[in-house]
């Protein structure tokens, strides 16, 4: 039997992969993220899902958006349904510069590369910069799918610890120095500095300056991933790292959280030499992006009150964030701590010593609540004592119910641990 040919006598799902041994070595790093693996369970209607970071697109005025897209086809169908350029539609790139201006970025349309969501931008940067064995430094914890991308290109990720103010600049400098001494100098520092996924923590203004200084001194390029920056729930938008160091930072943005993830439109803002290589990489990957999706986003930005809608989104997410924080304070047993995000979608919960969020997940799902274990956000096996909770999608009453159920599961784990002497309840909340 030739490779790829099925044996009709062998049950489906049980046979050995006939192509095993013929895949590229980098394919070994392609594994499903813990978030994606939860989708089948978390989508069941009886489960209160605090797992996925899905924006609440039902808050969009669907009739207005649908009419806008219908007019787009009527008026610009021959362009919207045709091939485009790998760099992206010029009008959209100009509109993107206007969006980034809210975070202090003074950009030119020529330096923007439109991508299929910011995830493709991340993949293109990894393709252009990373060889097998190269070092990437990232916050610990960090975005789970970024870890999958770096693993697919066979890079080695080293984590730098965070606190309530973001990544520690001193620890970052020490990490760069240690990797340099080991002959594995860091090529990239990957960061989600604003309302970080998964912790919800924001890098403070003072630390942003220090992080840029540390990276510049070490000659390390900063990869700033910023899908949540305009979803601030308190104060004003943070100034982007790219605003103060455009020659040292590649900025990744997305309309998935502020408009519609189904359109899959993101972008990279990069120094000119890097931009050119990203365009070449995009051409080889997918020739051109969806012209229709790009023109739809551009028309939305030019004809719809998108800034007013962002205010509505922020009010909705603020209500849900507040519902989660209030429920955590009311229901969680002593020893459980959590972050208090000023924006974005996520709260990071830390369990008492001895509890394992991944081992606890099946019991939580059985109790009809889902979350993402912290292990998915570390490349080095960390995170067993933590979990990510998302407040963006469920309504406030479901969030409250989910936290109540989860608190009961945690309390039961604590009691079980106390019985067998394996946990320490800890003290207080932060």
N, C-alpha and C positions, 0 to 999 in steps of 0.2 A: 504494500500500500504506500503511495507516494505521500510526502509531507503535505498537509492541508486536506487530505482526503479522509472523510469520516468513515469509521467502521460502523455499519448499520447494526451490528450485534452489541455495540457498547452503549450503555445509557448515556444520554446527553447530560453534561455537567460533571461527569465522573472521569472522562477520558483524559489522558495525559496530553499536554500540548505537543502536537507533532512538530512544531517549529522551535521547540525548546533547544537552545544552543545556537540558534541562528540569528537571534536578535542582537542589535547593537548593545554594547556594555551599558550605555547610558539608559537603556530601557529598564534596567534593574531598579533605577531610582524612581520610576513612574509608579506610584502607589496612590490609591484612593485616599483623599483627605478624610479625617474623622468627621468633618462637617458634612461632606457629601454622603458618607456612609450612613449618616443619621436620617437623611431626607425621607427614605421610605417609611421609617417608623414615625418620624415627627409629623408627617403629613396626614397621618390617620386622624380623623375628626375627634376621636375621644381623647387624644393626647394634647395636653397643653404644651405647645412647643416654645420653649425659651432658648432654642438652639440656633436657628438660621438667622442670618443678617439680611433678610429680605425687606426692602422698603415697602411701604404701604401704598402701592400704586393706585389702589382703589380711591385714594383721596384726589386723584387727578380728575378734572372735568372731562370725562370721556367723550361726551358729545362734541365739545369744543376741539379736543385733540383729533377726533375722527374727522370732523369737518375740515380741519387744517390739512390733514393728510390727503383727503379727497381733492381739495383744491390744488395741493402740490402735484398730484398725478395729472390733473386736468391741465394745469398751467405749465408744468415742467417735466411731464412724463418722459419725453425722449432723452432728457438728461438724467432724471432720477432713476431710470431703468437701464441705463447704459453703464459700461465700464467707467472707472475713474482713475485717478492717479494714486500711486502708492503713498504719497505724502498726505493726501487728503484734500478735500474741497477747499479752495482758497477763501471762499466766503465764510465757511465754518471756522477755518483757522483764525480768521479775523475776529469772529464772534468769541472764540475761546480766549483770545487775548483780553477781551473785555471782561470775561468771567474771572480770569486770574487777577485782574487789576484790583478786585475786592480784597485780595490778600497781599497787596503791595507789589505785585510783579509787573514790571514794565517790559513787555515782550513784543517781539515782532512776529507777524504771521509766518514768515519764512522759517522761523526756528521751531515751529510746531509741527509734529508728525501725528496725524490722526491714526488711531488704532482700533482694533475690535475689542473695545473695553480696555481698561487700564491693565488687565491681565496680559493681553498681548504685548502691550508696551513693556511690561516686566520681562516677558519672554524674549523680546527682541534685544533688550539691554543685556540679558544674560547670554544670549547667543553671540552678541558682538564682543563681550568682554571676558567671558569665562572659559577657561580651559579646564580639563579634568584635574582635580586636585587643588584648584585655586581657592583662596580664602575669601569668604564673605563674612563680614561682621554684622550682626543684627541685634536688636533689642531682645531681651529674654523676659517674657514670651514675645512672639511676633506672629504676623499673619500666616496662617497655615498654608495657603496656596503659594505664597512666596517660597516657603520651605520646599514645597513640591517642585517648583520651577528650578530652584538652585540644585536640588538633588538630581533632577533630570539632566542637568548639564555637568553633573559629577563634581560640583563644588562642595567645599567643606564649610559649614556654618559654625561660627563661634558666637556665643551669646554674651551680651553685656547686661548686667543687672539694671533694673529700673526701681524707682520709688514713686511717690505721689507727684513728683515734679518731672518725671520722665527719666530718660537714660542718664546715667552718672558720667559726666565728662571725664572725670579722673580715671574711672574704670575703663572708659573708652580708650584713653591715651595709653594706659597700661596694657590693654589688650593689643593695640597696634604694635607697641614695642615688643611684647612677648612673641607675637607672630613674626615680626621682623627678625628677631634673634633666632627663631626656629627655622629661618629660611623659607617662611610661608607668608610673605607680606600680604596684607589685605588689599584686595583690588576694589572692593565696594563696601560702603557702609549703608545698609538698607534700614530705613526708618519710616515709621508711620507716626510723625510727630504730633499730629493733632487729632484728639479723640481716638486714640490708638485702638486698633483691632489686634488683640482681644481685650485689653484692659480698660479702655475708655480714658486713659491718662493722657494729658497734654504736656508736651515739653515746654517748660517755662521760657519766657523771653530771654532771661539771663542765660539759661543753659543753651538756648539756641545759638547765641553768640559764641559761647565757649565750645560747643560741639563743632561749629564751623571752623574755629581756630584750630582745634585738635586735628580735624580731618585735613585742613590745608597744610599744617605742619608735617603731617605724615604722608602727604601726597595721595590721599585716598579720596576717590570720587564718592559723593553722596548721592544716594538714590532715594529721593523724597516721594513717598507714596501718600497721596492726600485726597482720598475719595470723600472724606467727611467734613472738610474744612468749612464749608458754608452751612453746615448743620449745627451751628453753635446755638446752645440753649441759654447761655448767659453772656452778657457783655457784647463785645464786638469780635469780628473774625481775627484770628491770629495772623501775624505776618509770616509768610512762608519763608522757609530757608532759602529758596531760590531767589527771593526778592533781594537778599543781601549778598548772595554769592553765585550769580548766574553762571560764572565760568567753572564753578566747582560742583554744581548740582544738576542732576537730571530730575525734573519734576514730572510726576505721573498724576494725571487727573482723569475724572470719569463723570459721565452723566447718569450712571447707573443708580446712584443714590439720590440725585437731585431732580431727575426726570424719569427715565424708564430704563431698567436694566435689559429689557427685551430687545431694545434697539442696538445694544452692544456698541456703544460709541465712547471711546476714551481718547486720551492723547498723551504724548510725551513732549515736554519742552526741554530742549537740549542745546548745549553749545554747538556752533555750526559744524565742526568736524564730526562730532558724534551724531548730529542730526543726519548728515549725509550717509553715514554707515547704517543708521536705523532705517532709512528709506530703502537702501539696497537690501537689507535683511527682510523688510516687509515685502518687497517685490518678489523675492525668492520664496517667501512663505505663502502669500495668497494673491499675488499679482496686484489686486486693488481691493479696496474696501467696498462695502455696500453704499453706492451713491444715494440710494433712496433713504437709508438710515441717516446718512450725514446731512442730506438736504432737509430731512424732517426735523432733526435737532436744530439746524440753523434757522429754519423757519419758526420753530418754537421760540427760540431766543429772540428773534427779530419781530415777531408779531403777537406773541402771547405775554401776559403780565407775569413772567416767570419769577421775578423778584418778589412780587406779592405772594405768589404761590409758595415760594420758599418760606416766607413768614408763616403761612398757614401750616406748612410741614413742621416748622420748628415748634409751633404751638402744640401740634398734635404729639410730636415726639417728646416735648417737655412734659406733657400730661402723663405720658406713658413712663417716662423716666422717673417722674415723681411717684407714680403708683408703685413702681418696682422698689424704689428706695424706701418708701413707707412700709411696704409689705416686708421687706427684709428686716427693717428695724422692729417690726411688730412680732414676726414669727420666728426668726432664726434663733437657735439656741446660743448661749454664751460660747465664746471661742471661735465663732464664725465671723470673718471680717470681709469687707468688700470696698471697692473703689466707688467714688462719687463723681461720675463724668459730668463735664460741662457741655457736652454735645455728643454727636455720633449716635451709636446704636447699642453700646455694650457696657456691662458691669462685670468686673472680675471678682469672683468670690474665692476666698481661701478658707479651707476647712481646718478643723482642729488637727493637731499632730496625730498621725496614725491612720487617718482616713484616706481612702484612695478614690478619687472621683470617677476613675474609669471602671474600677471594680464595682462601684456603687450604681453605675448607670443602668444595668438591667433591672435592678430593684426599683429605680426611679421610674423607668418606662412601665414596669408592671403596675406602679401606682398612678400612672397616666400623666407623667411630666417628663420632658426631655430637655437636656442641656448639652453643651459640648465639653468633654473632659479637657483639662488643661494640657494633657500630654500631647495633643495635636499641635500645640503652638511652640514646641521645643524640638530642636534637632538632636538634642543630647539625652533624651529620655526623661527630662524634668517635667514638672507640672502635675504630678500625681495628686497633690494636695489642693489643686485649684480647679475651677470650672469657669466657663464663659456663659453668661446669661444675656440674652438679647431682648430688648424692650421695644423694638421698632414695629413689629408686626401684630402681636395680639392686642386686643383692646384692653383698657385698664382693668376691667373686672376679671378677664382671663389671666392677666399678669398676676393679679392678687391671688387668684385661685392656684395658679401654678407655683408661686412662691410658697404658699401655705402647704401645698402637698410636698414640695421639695424639702421644706423645713422639717416636716414629719419624717421623711425618709432619713434625713441627716440625724435627727434626734434618735431614731431607731438604731442607726449605725453607731452613734456614740454609746447608747445603752448596751449594745452588743459588745462593743470594745471594752466598756467598763466591766462587763461580766467576765470577759476573758483576759482583761488586763492588757489590752493592746492599744488603747488610745489615751490621750491626754486632752481634757476638755479645753485647756487654755483659759484665757481670761479676757473678757471685754471685747469690744468692737472698736474698729477705727473709722 
